[in-house]
Amino acid sequence: MQVLLIWFLSVLNLYQPTKINTTCDFFEIDHMGNVYVVNGSQLSKYSSEGKQVCNFSDSSLGNISSIDISDPLKILLFYRDFNQIIYLNNKLSNIGNEIDLYDFSDNETEFVCNSQKGGFWMYNSIEKQAFHITNNGEIAAQSILLGSFFDEAEITKMFEHNSYLYLLYKNKGILQLDQNGQFVRKIPFQDIQDFQLIGNRIYYQTKTGIHLYQALNQSDQLIHTKEDSSMAIIRCNKDRIFIKNENSISIKIISF
């Protein structure tokens, strides 16, 4: 059985790219395996085979701070320097006009993500709350105060998954809220740097490498060891790990 598994992975590797030759500031992967690469004000989309599909750039808004590709048909781009967001379709063409986040708060927004109910969530550390903004520009919900969790650790990431809102507290853990922004649970992970959710699995990154946490059986498994302890952008997708290098994104096949 083990020999058969090794053979299968070797054959599979013949049909998968080993790297994408591109420099980038950061990248994300959608559930279909498409890779979205950000370099300054430019966003490039690559297929799961590593072929470049299309590009988008708008230098008038500055550099892209973050993207949300949870809905590949409505991609959210956040420009923190200008406190604005825009939406793109799956061809990386504009959907509608820019949205000025100062219309909803006098403070500069730090994190934005899509909501499966429509609209988006926004957060800043001054108000210490996340607000759900509808497609009509109305505040539909606001979260509990978020400053008292994980010993006042810094929030470094926010996104929605399966109708739950998740916030990453640097080096401490993850806070899970319901669709109204109310407390569900804390998930402590020592030295956590980043994380992803794929189905019911949590893939989280530490200085050591990538860990797979499954809540149903409380298992916590190291699935990829870093070559060095420095912070690197790493993303998982099904049986593959994508790792940002200086001039490329390398792709490695993993098995569980």
Secondary structure as UniProt FT lines:
FT   HELIX           2..14
FT   STRAND          19..20
FT   STRAND          26..29
FT   TURN            31..32
FT   STRAND          35..39
FT   TURN            40..41
FT   STRAND          42..46
FT   TURN            48..49
FT   STRAND          52..57
FT   HELIX           59..61
FT   STRAND          66..68
FT   TURN            72..73
FT   STRAND          75..79
FT   TURN            80..83
FT   STRAND          84..88
FT   TURN            90..91
FT   STRAND          94..100
FT   HELIX           101..103
FT   STRAND          111..114
FT   TURN            116..117
FT   STRAND          120..124
FT   TURN            125..128
FT   STRAND          129..133
FT   TURN            135..136
FT   STRAND          139..142
FT   TURN            147..148
FT   HELIX           150..152
FT   STRAND          155..161
FT   TURN            162..163
FT   STRAND          164..169
FT   TURN            170..172
FT   STRAND          173..177
FT   TURN            179..180
FT   STRAND          183..188
FT   TURN            190..191
FT   STRAND          194..198
FT   TURN            199..200
FT   STRAND          201..205
FT   STRAND          209..214
FT   TURN            215..218
FT   STRAND          219..225
FT   STRAND          234..237
FT   TURN            238..239
FT   STRAND          240..244
FT   STRAND          249..253
//
